[in-house]
Amino acid sequence: MIATTALYPVAEIRKIEQAAMAALPPGTLMRRAGRAAAEMALELLSDPRENAAVLVLAGPGNNGGDALEAASLLAQAGLQVSILLHADEAKQSADSKQALMRARSGSVCFADASVLSGIDSAHWSLVIDGLFGIGLARPLSGVQRDLIETVNRFDCPLLALDVPSGLNADTGAFAGTDGIAIRASHTLTFIANKPGLHTGHGRDHAGEVRVASLEIEEKYFAAPHARLNHAALFAHALRRRLHDSHKGSYGDVMVIGGALGMTGAPILAARAAARCGAGRVHAGFVEQAPAYDSGQPELMCRLARDLDFSSATLVAGPGLGTSRAAHDLLARALNAPAPLVLDADALNLIATEPGLKRKLAQRKGGSLLTPHPLEAARLLAISSAEVQADRLAAARELARQCNAAIVLKGSGTVIAQSGGDVVVNTTGNPALATAGTGDVLAGICGALLAQRWPLREAALGAVWLHGTAADMLVEQGVGPVGLAAGELIPCVRNALNRLIDEYAHGCTMR
């Protein structure tokens, strides 16, 4: 069975589906999808079957046919099933017509799709969304929009089939500027997993995602070019530490930033680098350097202009500002041979000066960029709305232009390299929507690179650890509201050590 962490775009899903259908009797895949949906629906029901009332929304395409098949099976199981049919029967596919015929021959109740007041006032144990699947390209309006707004208010499980109606399965964006989508508690997606369920609006609207492969043979699946992040993707970079090692064994990190009034940003990044295993950490400041960091006196605070950039992994940008001095420090960092993490104002400076961008693209030492959508938009000379409209494409293009690993932050952070393959992160939560968390992430990236993690693995591991720390804190009751960035750092250290215990298997790092 194809791994559920593999992500396939709609175009490839359609090729797989067509090839499989050609080798199967008509209607096979739709019946399999309906059976999988009915089985998951039964799992989600808390009411006894004889008391359960299920509302099924069935649209005009094959997604509606899948919903009709599920409705028939649930009615056969003794549930009270009502269908809202939003389809022109004359235009339905042959498979969907057969599914509708089976539904009508059973005990399913067909409700008036144009009257929402009765639907709104009823008590539902479960709603199944089969309005629109992966093919929807237009914004929803009229009765369909009203219906989605209505069911999104229901206080019951909402199971979306394949993709929540209104959500783009490739991008996680809504169709149209004033888009809307089903806000599902669960999504059962068919054939293979899809990137749009895990980034952009996807995580808020898809809920818990499960994949039903519909028993399609692996021979129909090409190698994926996108995956979900998980520890196994970077676990080979984890190493246990030798007793016979010292601070020089684990690399130096230099954080370059801290213009006047923004000294906290490099301190957060430097603290994160130290707590994630870097042997020594310098915090280099554009202007006035504090004598020391009272919260972590192990950090060495200096004026950035006095540091030797050739001797450490560099993290440039936290609180850097956009002054001439900041520009000159960034140019020095871009010329340095060591691995380089670029964040915040370093990205803004590069976006405004083509010469700096050329230096970045020509680097040999390895570069890792951690932009949020607006910073990515500046680098690509487009709007942040365009970045968010297709986060995977934006990350790929930025990786190509900058010859770098890209961490495009946001819900479902996207990690891309210049080769084109992408990874979508699954950890993290809204607690990260606060100032300073990006500085912490940059420091984690620097620490892993200093310990000789490869560029891709450092990006994957840092993002996963960063999100996992936020998840741990929310589980402990710290956040999501009011979490401070500095609170992440000890939890990241905890998560990193647990990963080493789980995956390193006696491998060692000197």
RODO-2510 file (C-alpha; in nm, 4 decimals, decimal comma):
residues 510
     n   res          X          Y          Z
     1     m     0,0000     0,0000     0,0000
     2     i     0,1242     0,3468    -0,0872
     3     a     0,2443     0,5372     0,2216
     4     t    -0,0121     0,7780     0,3646
     5     t     0,2669     1,0334     0,4095
     6     a     0,3092     1,0570     0,0310
     7     l     0,1245     1,3543    -0,1188
     8     y    -0,0098     1,3571    -0,4747
     9     p    -0,1521     1,6500    -0,6737
    10     v    -0,4932     1,6254    -0,8371
    11     a    -0,3493     1,5730    -1,1875
    12     e    -0,1610     1,2636    -1,0737
    13     i    -0,4593     1,1363    -0,8733
    14     r    -0,6722     1,1513    -1,1864
    15     k    -0,4158     0,9520    -1,3852
    16     i    -0,4021     0,6871    -1,1140
    17     e    -0,7815     0,6735    -1,0958
    18     q    -0,8273     0,6418    -1,4722
    19     a    -0,5652     0,3682    -1,5010
    20     a    -0,7205     0,1704    -1,2148
    21     m    -1,0763     0,2128    -1,3445
    22     a    -0,9760     0,0790    -1,6854
    23     a    -0,8770    -0,2500    -1,5235
    24     l    -1,1862    -0,2844    -1,3017
    25     p    -1,5585    -0,3441    -1,3550
    26     p    -1,7620    -0,0206    -1,3808
    27     g    -1,8494     0,1401    -1,0499
    28     t    -1,5916    -0,0567    -0,8484
    29     l    -1,3993     0,2404    -0,7136
    30     m    -1,7170     0,4306    -0,6237
    31     r    -1,8543     0,1325    -0,4314
    32     r    -1,5212     0,0933    -0,2508
    33     a    -1,5212     0,4621    -0,1627
    34     g    -1,8784     0,4421    -0,0358
    35     r    -1,7959     0,1379     0,1762
    36     a    -1,4891     0,3065     0,3278
    37     a    -1,6943     0,6196     0,4007
    38     a    -1,9732     0,4193     0,5659
    39     e    -1,7250     0,2313     0,7825
    40     m    -1,5628     0,5532     0,9010
    41     a    -1,9026     0,7132     0,9605
    42     l    -2,0007     0,4263     1,1896
    43     e    -1,6776     0,4750     1,3836
    44     l    -1,7574     0,8432     1,4374
    45     l    -2,1105     0,7909     1,5656
    46     s    -2,1542     0,8111     1,9400
    47     d    -2,5305     0,7489     1,9286
    48     p    -2,6698     0,3939     1,9039
    49     r    -2,7502     0,3089     1,5441
    50     e    -3,1270     0,3174     1,5917
    51     n    -3,1059     0,6752     1,7243
    52     a    -2,8423     0,8102     1,4861
    53     a    -2,9536     1,0683     1,2322
    54     v    -2,7106     1,1221     0,9440
    55     l    -2,7288     1,4055     0,6925
    56     v    -2,5572     1,3340     0,3600
    57     l    -2,4734     1,6193     0,1232
    58     a    -2,4405     1,4796    -0,2297
    59     g    -2,3170     1,6917    -0,5178
    60     p    -2,3122     1,6514    -0,8955
    61     g    -1,9850     1,4654    -0,9494
    62     n    -1,8334     1,1353    -0,8485
    63     n    -1,7821     1,2762    -0,4995
    64     g    -2,1619     1,2935    -0,4739
    65     g    -2,1811     0,9360    -0,5996
    66     d    -1,9427     0,8256    -0,3233
    67     a    -2,1713     0,9963    -0,0711
    68     l    -2,4798     0,8253    -0,2149
    69     e    -2,3121     0,4848    -0,1868
    70     a    -2,2256     0,5572     0,1756
    71     a    -2,5828     0,6717     0,2450
    72     s    -2,7260     0,3459     0,1118
    73     l    -2,4939     0,1366     0,3275
    74     l    -2,5665     0,3410     0,6404
    75     a    -2,9413     0,3074     0,5842
    76     q    -2,8963    -0,0686     0,5455
    77     a    -2,7152    -0,0646     0,8818
    78     g    -3,0276     0,0789     1,0462
    79     l    -2,9427     0,4491     1,0631
    80     q    -3,1822     0,7323     0,9850
    81     v    -3,0275     0,8791     0,6719
    82     s    -3,1355     1,1983     0,4929
    83     i    -2,9846     1,3114     0,1632
    84     l    -2,9637     1,6642     0,0276
    85     l    -2,9055     1,6109    -0,3446
    86     h    -2,7465     1,9038    -0,5281
    87     a    -2,7158     1,7509    -0,8743
    88     d    -2,8759     1,7494    -1,2157
    89     e    -2,9535     1,3814    -1,2525
    90     a    -2,9374     1,4017    -1,6308
    91     k    -2,5747     1,5133    -1,6132
    92     q    -2,4535     1,2570    -1,3598
    93     s    -2,1975     0,9936    -1,4556
    94     a    -2,3154     0,6379    -1,5104
    95     d    -2,1630     0,5293    -1,1797
    96     s    -2,3318     0,8133    -0,9901
    97     k    -2,6675     0,7318    -1,1508
    98     q    -2,6333     0,3738    -1,0312
    99     a    -2,5486     0,4959    -0,6809
   100     l    -2,8542     0,7233    -0,6824
   101     m    -3,0757     0,4364    -0,7941
   102     r    -2,9516     0,2205    -0,5069
   103     a    -3,0134     0,5013    -0,2587
   104     r    -3,3703     0,5513    -0,3838
   105     s    -3,4469     0,1826    -0,3620
   106     g    -3,3622     0,1762     0,0082
   107     s    -3,4910     0,3538     0,3190
   108     v    -3,3025     0,6792     0,2638
   109     c    -3,5043     1,0003     0,2956
   110     f    -3,4452     1,2660     0,0280
   111     a    -3,4862     1,6161     0,1712
   112     d    -3,5634     1,9367    -0,0163
   113     a    -3,2227     2,0795    -0,0977
   114     s    -3,3573     2,4344    -0,1261
   115     v    -3,5108     2,4489     0,2226
   116     l    -3,2409     2,4937     0,4870
   117     s    -3,4584     2,5858     0,7861
   118     g    -3,5600     2,2281     0,8535
   119     i    -3,2020     2,1085     0,8156
   120     d    -3,0774     2,3763     1,0511
   121     s    -3,3279     2,2934     1,3246
   122     a    -3,2786     1,9162     1,3191
   123     h    -3,0458     1,7238     1,5494
   124     w    -2,7797     1,5411     1,3512
   125     s    -2,5467     1,2757     1,4832
   126     l    -2,3201     1,3118     1,1793
   127     v    -2,2948     1,5073     0,8542
   128     i    -2,1223     1,3621     0,5471
   129     d    -1,9920     1,6122     0,2933
   130     g    -1,9973     1,4807    -0,0621
   131     l    -2,0864     1,8063    -0,2338
   132     f    -1,7702     1,8729    -0,4334
   133     g    -1,4470     1,6792    -0,4578
   134     i    -1,1063     1,7538    -0,6033
   135     g    -1,2366     1,9059    -0,9260
   136     l    -1,3976     2,2226    -0,7911
   137     a    -1,2391     2,5358    -0,9388
   138     r    -1,5085     2,8016    -0,8859
   139     p    -1,6150     2,9875    -0,5712
   140     l    -1,9257     2,8523    -0,4042
   141     s    -2,2262     3,0814    -0,4010
   142     g    -2,6018     3,0877    -0,3608
   143     v    -2,7759     2,7917    -0,1998
   144     q    -2,4549     2,5881    -0,1829
   145     r    -2,2719     2,8623     0,0057
   146     d    -2,5676     2,9013     0,2419
   147     l    -2,5681     2,5258     0,2987
   148     i    -2,1983     2,5212     0,3887
   149     e    -2,2415     2,8137     0,6266
   150     t    -2,5303     2,6266     0,7881
   151     v    -2,3596     2,2909     0,8394
   152     n    -2,0396     2,4573     0,9615
   153     r    -2,2438     2,5712     1,2628
   154     f    -2,3525     2,2179     1,3564
   155     d    -2,2181     2,0672     1,6763
   156     c    -2,1588     1,7143     1,5511
   157     p    -1,8861     1,5263     1,3638
   158     l    -1,8582     1,6354     1,0021
   159     l    -1,6958     1,3844     0,7674
   160     a    -1,5672     1,5228     0,4362
   161     l    -1,5190     1,2783     0,1510
   162     d    -1,1911     1,3179    -0,0393
   163     v    -1,1590     1,6916     0,0371
   164     p    -1,3807     1,9396     0,2253
   165     s    -1,6040     2,1050    -0,0329
   166     g    -1,4608     2,4429    -0,1328
   167     l    -1,0986     2,3591    -0,0440
   168     n    -0,8359     2,3216    -0,3161
   169     a    -0,6819     1,9769    -0,2759
   170     d    -0,3485     2,0887    -0,4245
   171     t    -0,2962     2,4160    -0,2397
   172     g    -0,5164     2,4327     0,0696
   173     a    -0,6602     2,7613    -0,0590
   174     f    -1,0253     2,8527    -0,1113
   175     a    -1,1655     2,9000    -0,4579
   176     g    -1,2124     3,2746    -0,5165
   177     t    -1,1206     3,5749    -0,3061
   178     d    -1,4265     3,5374    -0,0832
   179     g    -1,4093     3,1616    -0,0639
   180     i    -1,5695     2,9275     0,1823
   181     a    -1,5242     2,5579     0,2589
   182     i    -1,6704     2,2872     0,4751
   183     r    -1,5023     2,2859     0,8160
   184     a    -1,4760     1,9098     0,8685
   185     s    -1,3816     1,7344     1,1888
   186     h    -1,2580     1,4410     0,9789
   187     t    -1,1649     1,3879     0,6153
   188     l    -1,1520     1,0517     0,4410
   189     t    -0,9448     1,1143     0,1309
   190     f    -0,9408     0,8624    -0,1520
   191     i    -0,6610     0,6934    -0,3465
   192     a    -0,3783     0,8971    -0,1901
   193     n    -0,3141     1,1853     0,0475
   194     k    -0,3241     1,5392    -0,0896
   195     p    -0,1121     1,8442     0,0012
   196     g    -0,4008     2,0877     0,0324
   197     l    -0,5383     1,8970     0,3305
   198     h    -0,2256     1,9836     0,5300
   199     t    -0,1284     2,3422     0,4463
   200     g    -0,2949     2,6807     0,4080
   201     h    -0,6581     2,6528     0,5164
   202     g    -0,6285     2,2740     0,5042
   203     r    -0,5463     2,2050     0,8665
   204     d    -0,8390     2,4164     0,9884
   205     h    -1,0873     2,2626     0,7446
   206     a    -0,9811     1,9005     0,6930
   207     g    -0,9573     1,8024     1,0585
   208     e    -0,8215     1,4518     1,1145
   209     v    -0,7233     1,3031     0,7788
   210     r    -0,7403     0,9359     0,6896
   211     v    -0,6507     0,7813     0,3534
   212     a    -0,8541     0,5084     0,1812
   213     s    -0,6475     0,3696    -0,1051
   214     l    -0,9521     0,1920    -0,2553
   215     e    -0,7337    -0,1165    -0,2977
   216     i    -0,5571     0,0354    -0,5983
   217     e    -0,2340    -0,1482    -0,6769
   218     e     0,0976     0,0244    -0,6131
   219     k     0,2017    -0,0165    -0,9766
   220     y    -0,0268     0,2736    -1,0685
   221     f     0,1537     0,5191    -0,8382
   222     a     0,4564     0,7146    -0,9541
   223     a     0,7198     0,8199    -0,6996
   224     p     0,5793     1,1152    -0,5036
   225     h     0,7369     1,4613    -0,5176
   226     a     0,5765     1,5757    -0,1932
   227     r     0,5488     1,4168     0,1496
   228     l     0,4342     1,4857     0,5012
   229     n     0,7140     1,5509     0,7470
   230     h     0,7872     1,2845     1,0055
   231     a     1,0856     1,1906     1,2159
   232     a     1,1948     0,9035     0,9915
   233     l     1,2820     1,1537     0,7154
   234     f     1,5627     1,3067     0,9217
   235     a     1,6316     1,0434     1,1878
   236     h     1,9514     0,9250     1,0164
   237     a     2,1095     1,2597     1,1120
   238     l     2,0578     1,1923     1,4827
   239     r     2,3652     1,0766     1,6772
   240     r     2,4337     0,9800     2,0345
   241     r     2,7228     1,1692     2,1873
   242     l     3,0527     1,0114     2,2773
   243     h     3,1847     1,0484     2,6308
   244     d     3,5137     1,1395     2,4662
   245     s     3,3929     1,4641     2,3100
   246     h     3,4057     1,8347     2,3894
   247     k     3,2412     2,1639     2,2931
   248     g     3,4431     2,1813     1,9748
   249     s     3,2875     1,8524     1,8647
   250     y     2,9463     2,0122     1,8168
   251     g     3,0175     2,3250     1,6216
   252     d     2,9877     2,6987     1,6721
   253     v     2,6875     2,9155     1,5891
   254     m     2,7025     3,2905     1,5342
   255     v     2,3736     3,4804     1,5357
   256     i     2,3958     3,8119     1,3517
   257     g     2,1292     4,0712     1,4329
   258     g     2,0176     4,2850     1,7198
   259     a     1,9858     4,6397     1,5907
   260     l     1,8941     4,8973     1,8522
   261     g     1,5565     4,8128     2,0059
   262     m     1,5596     4,4549     1,8675
   263     t     1,8219     4,2864     2,0843
   264     g     1,5766     4,0226     2,2070
   265     a     1,5561     3,8539     1,8656
   266     p     1,9201     3,7357     1,8436
   267     i     1,9119     3,6381     2,2102
   268     l     1,6146     3,4078     2,1446
   269     a     1,7876     3,2544     1,8420
   270     a     2,1155     3,2135     2,0315
   271     r     1,9462     3,0550     2,3322
   272     a     1,7682     2,8100     2,1034
   273     a     2,0967     2,7206     1,9326
   274     a     2,2661     2,6574     2,2668
   275     r     1,9806     2,4449     2,4019
   276     c     1,9726     2,2399     2,0813
   277     g     2,3302     2,1273     2,1102
   278     a     2,5674     2,3768     1,9518
   279     g     2,9038     2,3623     2,1263
   280     r     2,9464     2,7408     2,1485
   281     v     2,7155     3,0253     2,0557
   282     h     2,7991     3,3882     1,9805
   283     a     2,5326     3,6568     1,9638
   284     g     2,6604     3,9295     1,7330
   285     f     2,4931     4,2704     1,7517
   286     v     2,4755     4,5413     1,4865
   287     e     2,5128     4,8197     1,7391
   288     q     2,5436     4,7999     2,1168
   289     a     2,6281     4,4533     2,2458
   290     p     2,5164     4,3722     2,5998
   291     a     2,7884     4,2600     2,8367
   292     y     2,6183     3,9220     2,8710
   293     d     2,2776     3,7533     2,8639
   294     s     2,1616     3,7266     3,2239
   295     g     1,9105     3,4559     3,1272
   296     q     2,1804     3,2434     2,9656
   297     p     2,5274     3,3676     3,0517
   298     e     2,6866     3,0905     2,8451
   299     l     2,6212     3,2996     2,5345
   300     m     2,9067     3,5185     2,4144
   301     c     2,7750     3,8637     2,3245
   302     r     2,9868     4,0694     2,0842
   303     l     2,9628     4,3394     1,8238
   304     a     2,8950     4,1526     1,5003
   305     r     3,1598     4,3444     1,3097
   306     d     3,4273     4,1950     1,5382
   307     l     3,3315     3,8314     1,4738
   308     d     3,5074     3,5955     1,2323
   309     f     3,2254     3,4744     1,0086
   310     s     3,4379     3,1987     0,8550
   311     s     3,4579     2,9902     1,1701
   312     a     3,0944     2,9072     1,2492
   313     t     2,7483     2,8310     1,1175
   314     l     2,5806     3,1675     1,0715
   315     v     2,2248     3,2716     1,1548
   316     a     2,1672     3,6150     1,0030
   317     g     1,8586     3,8280     1,0335
   318     p     1,6939     3,8177     1,3780
   319     g     1,6446     4,1826     1,4694
   320     l     1,9046     4,2801     1,2085
   321     g     1,7323     4,5924     1,0807
   322     t     1,7909     4,7410     0,7379
   323     s     2,0654     4,9958     0,8051
   324     r     2,3857     5,0274     0,6030
   325     a     2,5716     4,8440     0,8789
   326     a     2,3167     4,5617     0,8625
   327     h     2,3565     4,5441     0,4849
   328     d     2,7353     4,5192     0,5122
   329     l     2,7148     4,2447     0,7753
   330     l     2,4768     4,0478     0,5548
   331     a     2,7078     4,0829     0,2558
   332     r     2,9932     3,9439     0,4696
   333     a     2,7736     3,6538     0,5784
   334     l     2,6793     3,5723     0,2194
   335     n     3,0488     3,5604     0,1285
   336     a     3,1328     3,3279     0,4166
   337     p     3,1975     2,9605     0,3340
   338     a     3,0005     2,8118     0,6236
   339     p     2,6335     2,7050     0,6300
   340     l     2,4029     3,0053     0,6564
   341     v     2,0506     3,0470     0,7955
   342     l     1,8694     3,3591     0,6747
   343     d     1,5625     3,4981     0,8467
   344     a     1,3646     3,8189     0,9004
   345     d     1,5494     4,1376     0,7980
   346     a     1,8197     3,9433     0,6149
   347     l     1,5457     3,8288     0,3767
   348     n     1,4036     4,1790     0,3461
   349     l     1,7458     4,3194     0,2557
   350     i     1,8007     4,0487    -0,0062
   351     a     1,4566     4,1206    -0,1533
   352     t     1,5448     4,4859    -0,2101
   353     e     1,8916     4,4396    -0,3609
   354     p     1,9508     4,2138    -0,6635
   355     g     2,3235     4,1961    -0,5872
   356     l     2,2620     4,0305    -0,2524
   357     k     2,0222     3,7846    -0,4140
   358     r     2,2876     3,6932    -0,6717
   359     k     2,5397     3,6353    -0,3931
   360     l     2,2883     3,4063    -0,2244
   361     a     2,2214     3,2050    -0,5401
   362     q     2,5964     3,1597    -0,5965
   363     r     2,6815     3,0386    -0,2451
   364     k     2,8530     2,7017    -0,2067
   365     g     2,8330     2,6654     0,1700
   366     g     2,4641     2,5801     0,1909
   367     s     2,1824     2,8241     0,2613
   368     l     1,8596     2,7774     0,4532
   369     l     1,5893     3,0470     0,4375
   370     t     1,2988     3,0691     0,6830
   371     p     1,0533     3,3250     0,5396
   372     h     0,6972     3,3863     0,6459
   373     p     0,4560     3,4468     0,3543
   374     l     0,5132     3,8230     0,3333
   375     e     0,8926     3,7797     0,3302
   376     a     0,8576     3,5106     0,0635
   377     a     0,6371     3,7432    -0,1389
   378     r     0,8991     4,0193    -0,1268
   379     l     1,1674     3,7789    -0,2434
   380     l     0,9483     3,6562    -0,5305
   381     a     0,8184     4,0058    -0,6170
   382     i     0,4569     3,8952    -0,5829
   383     s     0,1871     3,9463    -0,3196
   384     s     0,1528     3,7436    -0,0019
   385     a    -0,1940     3,6420    -0,1254
   386     e    -0,0280     3,4857    -0,4309
   387     v     0,2151     3,2990    -0,2063
   388     q    -0,0698     3,1660     0,0062
   389     a    -0,2711     3,0710    -0,3023
   390     d    -0,0120     2,8008    -0,3792
   391     r     0,2357     2,7588    -0,0966
   392     l     0,4076     2,4549    -0,2470
   393     a     0,4698     2,6298    -0,5782
   394     a     0,5975     2,9425    -0,4021
   395     a     0,8414     2,7434    -0,1892
   396     r     0,9664     2,5501    -0,4927
   397     e     1,0214     2,8676    -0,6930
   398     l     1,2002     3,0389    -0,4067
   399     a     1,4276     2,7361    -0,3632
   400     r     1,5070     2,7474    -0,7345
   401     q     1,5776     3,1210    -0,7452
   402     c     1,7884     3,1257    -0,4293
   403     n     1,9619     2,7881    -0,4668
   404     a     1,8648     2,7170    -0,1078
   405     a     1,6540     2,5094     0,1243
   406     i     1,3321     2,6983     0,1987
   407     v     1,1170     2,6809     0,5094
   408     l     0,7970     2,8657     0,4155
   409     k     0,6384     2,9192     0,7534
   410     g     0,2673     2,9085     0,8284
   411     s     0,0000     2,6506     0,8901
   412     g     0,1471     2,3431     0,7274
   413     t     0,4997     2,4819     0,6893
   414     v     0,6448     2,3869     0,3496
   415     i     1,0084     2,2762     0,3205
   416     a     1,1514     2,2854    -0,0331
   417     q     1,4864     2,2408    -0,2033
   418     s     1,6047     2,3480    -0,5456
   419     g     1,5434     1,9975    -0,6834
   420     g     1,1677     2,0487    -0,6596
   421     d     1,0615     1,7939    -0,3970
   422     v     0,8723     1,9384    -0,1012
   423     v     0,7737     1,8301     0,2483
   424     v     0,4741     1,9630     0,4407
   425     n     0,5095     1,9778     0,8179
   426     t     0,2393     1,8338     1,0424
   427     t     0,3437     1,9575     1,3873
   428     g     0,2623     2,2876     1,5532
   429     n    -0,0469     2,4877     1,6398
   430     p    -0,1680     2,8500     1,6723
   431     a     0,0442     2,9001     1,9842
   432     l     0,3276     2,9734     1,7408
   433     a     0,1467     3,2858     1,6167
   434     t     0,3438     3,5174     1,8412
   435     a     0,6552     3,7321     1,8107
   436     g     0,9893     3,5577     1,8481
   437     t     0,8941     3,2034     1,7495
   438     g     1,0642     3,2526     1,4117
   439     d     1,3847     3,3574     1,5888
   440     v     1,3707     3,0366     1,7914
   441     l     1,3260     2,8327     1,4718
   442     a     1,6259     3,0027     1,3102
   443     g     1,8391     2,9174     1,6131
   444     i     1,7333     2,5521     1,5996
   445     c     1,8278     2,5384     1,2306
   446     g     2,1686     2,6859     1,3111
   447     a     2,2346     2,4373     1,5900
   448     l     2,1543     2,1334     1,3743
   449     l     2,3700     2,2613     1,0885
   450     a     2,6574     2,3279     1,3290
   451     q     2,6332     1,9621     1,4354
   452     r     2,6838     1,8677     1,0702
   453     w     2,3281     1,7791     0,9831
   454     p     2,2732     1,7951     0,6050
   455     l     2,0798     2,0995     0,4880
   456     r     1,7550     1,9167     0,4072
   457     e     1,7534     1,7164     0,7289
   458     a     1,8304     2,0263     0,9361
   459     a     1,5321     2,2056     0,7858
   460     l     1,2992     1,9083     0,8349
   461     g     1,4192     1,8374     1,1863
   462     a     1,4092     2,1985     1,3030
   463     v     1,0562     2,2568     1,1801
   464     w     0,9326     1,9280     1,3263
   465     l     1,0940     1,9964     1,6650
   466     h     0,9699     2,3556     1,6735
   467     g     0,6102     2,2457     1,6123
   468     t     0,6360     1,9502     1,8478
   469     a     0,7484     2,1804     2,1293
   470     a     0,4386     2,3953     2,0764
   471     d     0,2202     2,0836     2,0774
   472     m     0,3788     1,9639     2,4013
   473     l     0,3160     2,2979     2,5697
   474     v    -0,0482     2,3117     2,4629
   475     e    -0,0994     1,9592     2,5955
   476     q     0,0384     2,0850     2,9275
   477     g    -0,2067     2,3775     2,9300
   478     v     0,0476     2,6402     2,8240
   479     g    -0,1252     2,8057     2,5285
   480     p    -0,2286     2,8276     2,2602
   481     v    -0,3217     3,1744     2,3882
   482     g    -0,0356     3,3624     2,5509
   483     l     0,2536     3,1258     2,4860
   484     a     0,5818     3,3193     2,4756
   485     a     0,8519     3,2232     2,2254
   486     g     1,1137     3,1614     2,4931
   487     e     0,8953     2,8921     2,6496
   488     l     0,9492     2,6754     2,3420
   489     i     1,3228     2,6369     2,3921
   490     p     1,3379     2,3851     2,6818
   491     c     1,0636     2,1803     2,5151
   492     v     1,2591     2,1692     2,1889
   493     r     1,5600     2,0381     2,3824
   494     n     1,3386     1,7758     2,5448
   495     a     1,1949     1,6640     2,2110
   496     l     1,5409     1,6452     2,0503
   497     n     1,6788     1,4249     2,3261
   498     r     1,3764     1,1974     2,3083
   499     l     1,4292     1,1590     1,9336
   500     i     1,7942     1,0691     1,9878
   501     d     1,6944     0,8060     2,2435
   502     e     1,4373     0,6627     2,0031
   503     y     1,6251     0,6698     1,6733
   504     a     2,0004     0,6928     1,7244
   505     h     2,0465     0,3222     1,8130
   506     g     2,3987     0,3596     1,9407
   507     c     2,5254     0,5794     1,6563
   508     t     2,7592     0,8409     1,7912
   509     m     2,8684     1,1934     1,7077
   510     r     3,2137     1,3261     1,7794
***
